[in-house]
Amino acid sequence: MCNRTMLARSARRLSPMAAKRLLTPEGVPNKRPATLANCSTTKMATENPFKAEFEKYRDQLNEMNDKRERLVKASRDVTQSSKKVIFQVHRVGKHNQQTVLNQAEKDIEGVTTQHVSRIAKELQGNDNDAWKLRRAYSPGMQEYVEAATVLEFCKSGKLLTLADLNNRLTKLSDPSTSPLKINLSDYLLGIGDLTGELMRLAISQVADGEVEVANTICNFVRELYKDLSLVAPIMDDSYEMNKKMETMLQSLVKIENACYAVRIRGSEYITDAEGEQYRYTLALDEEG
């Protein structure tokens, strides 16, 4: 009611033609008539080509985020399953070596077909996504490399190469598309973690009296550290690799100290005809 009164007062101050445009015969304010300019603006807003383009970008980003989440989940499963394979390998002893390694071989095959295959499915046929989303699945692939290489070393005493590792993954992808391949950076970072497991294996072998096996592991880790020290400074992930090189050196020192201690302290023992060991100094005291 107040609005109508104010408009009526305003209309008295205007010309009759202006008053007619402001009020209807019933005293109701006139709505703003639709003009050609208003219609054109509305039409442009509904048919804006940029809106359709940005909707495509939105859908692409949502799809990329969903794929990243699936890769993170698959990478986490690969990491957990690969750790179980490593734990299985550490059960190797004098009397159960073949049994333990056969079971570990089945376990690593299960990791490949059940979990790594999910990563291959997400990335097959698109090399751009493989590099763009590398951070999402790189931890899992590094752990997979570590498990596969420590198992191969226990079986043959050799280092599993990148080419042999990628050949195992060829069957996971569609033959019509490019297969999943572990890139060189993830392979070297996985090898950097391998030495920690070999250190634990060497210490356990020393405890079991397998000194020669520990010496073999020591020589292998020493050569591996020497070669990787030439490659680490020029890697793309040099910071992460340099941290692994520090850990690798610590593992090497622990293996060398264990082998050295056994070699030096071993001279203090003698073995009798029945295979029993006695301290050499005690034997001299008994003879005296």
N, C-alpha and C positions, 0 to 999 in steps of 0.2 A: 504493500500500500504506500509505503514511504517512497519507494522507487518511482511509482507512477506519479505521485505528487510532484517529485523533483523534476521528472521529465516534463510534466505539464507546465510547470513554472518556466523551465528552460525553453519550452516551445513558444511561450508567450513573447519571449525576448527575440525569437527568430522570425524570419519571414514566414508567411503562410505556407509557401512551398516546402520550406525546411521542416515546418511543424508537421506537415503531412507525412514527410519521410520518417520522422521520429516516432509518431504515434499512429495507431490504427483508429478507425472510427469508434471502436469500443474503448479506446484509451490504453490499449496494450502496446508496449514498445515493439517497433518493427525489428525483425531479425535482419542481420546483415545479408543483403542479397548475394547469391552466388555469382561470382564474376568469372570471366574467361581465364583470368590469371590464377584464381583459386583452383579451378578445375584442372588447369595444366599442371600446377604444383602437385596436386593429389595424384594425378596420373603418373607423373615422373617418380613420385615416391613409391608407388606400387610396382612400377616397371623399371626400377633402378638396377642396371646390370651389375653394379659393384656388389650388391647384396647377394646375388646368386654366386658370384665368385668367392666371396668371403665365407659363404655357407659351405662351399667345397673345401676351402682351407680348414674350416672348423672340423669337418668330417675327417679330413686327412690327419689332423692333429689328434683327434680322439682315437682314430684307428691306430696311430703310432703309439700313443700312450697305452692302449690296451695290449698291443704287441709287446711293449717293453715290460709290462707287468707279467705277462705270461712267460717271457724269457727269464725274468728275475726268479719266478717260482721254479721254473725248470732248472735253472742254474743252482738254486738252493738244494734241490733234490739230488742233482749230480754231485754236489759237494758232500752231502751227507752219505750217499751211497759209496762214493770213492773212499771216504775215510774208513768205512767198514772194510773195504778191500785191503787197505793198508794195515788195519788192525789184524786182519786175517793173515797177512804175510808175516807179521811179527810173531806169529805163533810157530814159526819154523824152528824145528829142533833137529837133533841127530837122527831120531827114529821116525819122525813123521813128516819129513820134508816133502816127499812126493804127494802125500795125501793133502797136506795144507796147500801146496801150490796148485793142485788140480781144483780144489774148492775155490781158491782165489781166482783162478782162470774162469770158472763158471760165474763167479760174482761180477767180474769186470765185464763179461759178456752181457750180463743182465743190466748193468749200468748203461752199456752202449745201446741196447735195444729198447729199454724202457724209458730212459731219461734223456740221453744225448739225442735220441731220435726226435724228441719234442723240439729241441733247439733246431735240428736240421729241418723239421717241417716248417717252422716259423721263418727260416731264412733262405730256404731253397729258391733258386731262381732270381734272387735279388741281392747282388753284391753290395749295393749301396746301403741297404738296411744292415747287412752284416758288419759294416764298418761304423755306421751311424749308431747302432745299438750295441756296440762291442762291450761297453762298460756294464751292460746289463747281464751278460752271460760269461764274461771273462773269468771271474773267480771260479765258477764251476769247471770251466775248461782247464784252468791251471791245476785244479785238484785232480781232475781226470788224468791229465798228463803225468802228474806225480804218481798216482796209483798205478798207471800202466807201466811206467818206466821202472818203478821199484820192483814190480812183479817180474818184468823182463830181466832185470839184473839178477834176481834170485834164481831165475830159471837158466839163464845162459851166461851171466857175468858180463853182459854187454849193454850198451846204451841203446834204447829204442829210438830210432831216428824219426824225424818229422814225417818223412815220406811213408814209412811203414805205418805210422799212426794214422795218417790221413787215408791210407788204403783201407783201413778197417772201417772208416766212416763212409766209404763210397756207397755201400749197400743201403744206407739209410735214406738216401735222396732218390727222387725220381730220375731215371736215366735220361729223360728229355731235358732236365734242368741241370744247372751247375751244382755239383755236390758240395756239402758242407766241408770246409777245410779249416783246421786249426791254424791260425796265423803264427808267424814266427815269434812274435812278441810273447804271446800266451805260452808257446812251447818253451821258450827260454826261461820265462818266469816260473813255469812249472818245474823245470830242471833245477832252478835255484832252490826250490823247496825240497827237491829229492835228497839233497845232501843231509838234511836234518834227519830224514828217515834212515838213511844209510848209517849215520852216526849211531842211532839207537840200535840198529841191527848189529853194528860192529861191537858195541859194548856188550850186547847179549851174547854174541859169539865168543868174546873173551871170557865171559862168565861161564860158558859151557865148555871152555877149554879148546875151542876151535881157533887157535891163534893164527894159523895160516889164512883162514877165511877173513879174519879181521885185518891182516896185512894186505890181502887182496883188495878189500874195501878201502883201506887207507890209500893205497896207490891209485885206485880208481878216482877217489874224491880229489886227490892232489892234482891229477891230470885234468880233471873237470874244472877245478878252480883256476888252474893256470890258463886254460883255453877261454873260459868265460870272462876272465879279467881283461882280455883283449877286446871282447865284444861289448861288454856292459857300457863303457863310456859313450859309444856311438848309437845306442839303442834309442828308440822314441821314448820309451818309458825308463829313461836312464835313472831317474830318481828312485823309482820303486826297485829297479834292478840293483842299484848300488846298496840299498838297504838289505836286499837278499844276499849280496856278496859279503857284507859284514857278518851276517849270520852264518854263511857258508864257511868263512874263515874260522869262526868260533867252533863250528862242528869239526872242521879239519884238525884244529889244534887238539880237541878232545880225543879224537881217534888216534892221533899221533902220540899223545901222552899215554893213552891206554896201551897201545902197542909197545911203546918204549918201556913202560913200567913192567910189562910182562916179559919183555926181552931181558931187561936187567935183573929183575927179581927172579926170573926163571933159572938163572945160573946159581941161585942159592939152594936149588932143590936137586936131588938125585932120585932116580927111579930104580927100585929093586927088581928082582926077577918076576915077582908077582904083579908088577905094575903099580905098586904103592910108592907114593912120593914122600920123601923126608927132607927136612932142611939139611943142607950140606954141613952147616956149622954144628948141628946137633949130632950128626953122624961122626964127625971128627971127635967130639967130646966123648962119645960112647967108645970109640976106638982107643982113646987115651986112657 
